[in-house]
Every structure is written in structure tokens, then in C-alpha cells.
Amino acid sequence: MLRWLLIWLFFLPGILLAANRADTGKLTIDIRRVKLHEDIDSFQKKILSKDGIPDMECSLTADPDLNLLITDIYTRQVDELQNLVESSKQADHRIKVKYLTGLYLLVQSCYQNIGTSSFPPSLAVILFQAYDRYMKLDWSGSAIDTFVLNYPYEVNRILLGEQTVFFENSGLKRARVN
């Protein structure tokens, strides 16, 4: 019995130290942006429950491959975009809020419109590709208008409509005409 107690006392600090080291890889999020992340995460969960089953899968179509892709978009890819914005060393607080707000509006719009006649579930694939491209173009100071024709009207309406976060982009006015 004493031997087991000594073993635990010897290994416990090492186990605790290893557990603490595992957390150091996580991003530190400015408290002013935590609410945006929570709101995005909340809509991710709502979208995954849109099929009536509160699980980690989004089964909105009869095609299991498309369902897997849509699930990946609303889980991993949204998380990756959040991490991309937060981990940027060049972006200040204002820029991070701008793109996180855009991602929030995107996920919110998906939740509200997915499954309607104008927004089939498969549109999410193109929508997230377009947001990623527009965000990176805007971030680098490039105009977005040359890429508008690559995406369907519904995608551009969602991303470049009245609530767009690309309002400072030099190509927005021309993009809305196309």
C-alpha cells in the first residue's frame, strides 16, 4: 500500500505538468472577442441540430458524402477560420472583430436559410469558399470584384449584401453591379 502511495506521489506532479502543457497550444482570445466566438459556436450547434438530432452531424440531404462535407464545413472549417483570424499577428483588434463578425453573420444566415428553396444545403460549400477567398483578398487589400462572377448570385447576396463586412474593399461597388 505504501509503495502505491509513493508511486502516485512520484508520478502525480508529472501527470499534472503534462496536462498543463497540453493547454499551452490553445489560442488566447482577447476578452473583447470572446462573445463573438461564443455566438459563432452557438450557431454551429444550432446548424448541426437543424436535422432534428442534436449530434455532431448535419444530415440535411439524402447524400451521405454531401452530409459529411457539410458537417465538416460547419464544424472544422468554421473553427479553422476562427483560428486563422485569431492567430494573425498582423491583424489588430478591429480587423479581427471585422472578420469574426463576418463569419458570425455567415453562420447565422446559413442557420436561418439552409434548406429553403433559395439556399439548398449544398450551397454552404461554395459559400464558405467564397467567404474565405473574399476575406483573404480584403485582408491583403485586393479588390474582390474580379471574383464575383465565380460564385452564384445567392452567395454574393449573402456575402456582399447590406450587412457585408467588406464595406472598405475598393471593389465592393463594382462587385455589387456584377
Secondary structure as UniProt FT lines:
FT   HELIX           2..23
FT   TURN            24..25
FT   HELIX           31..33
FT   HELIX           34..48
FT   TURN            49..51
FT   HELIX           64..72
FT   HELIX           73..77
FT   HELIX           78..87
FT   HELIX           93..113
FT   TURN            114..115
FT   TURN            117..118
FT   TURN            121..122
FT   HELIX           123..140
FT   HELIX           145..150
FT   HELIX           153..160
FT   TURN            162..163
FT   TURN            167..168
FT   TURN            170..171
FT   HELIX           172..177
//
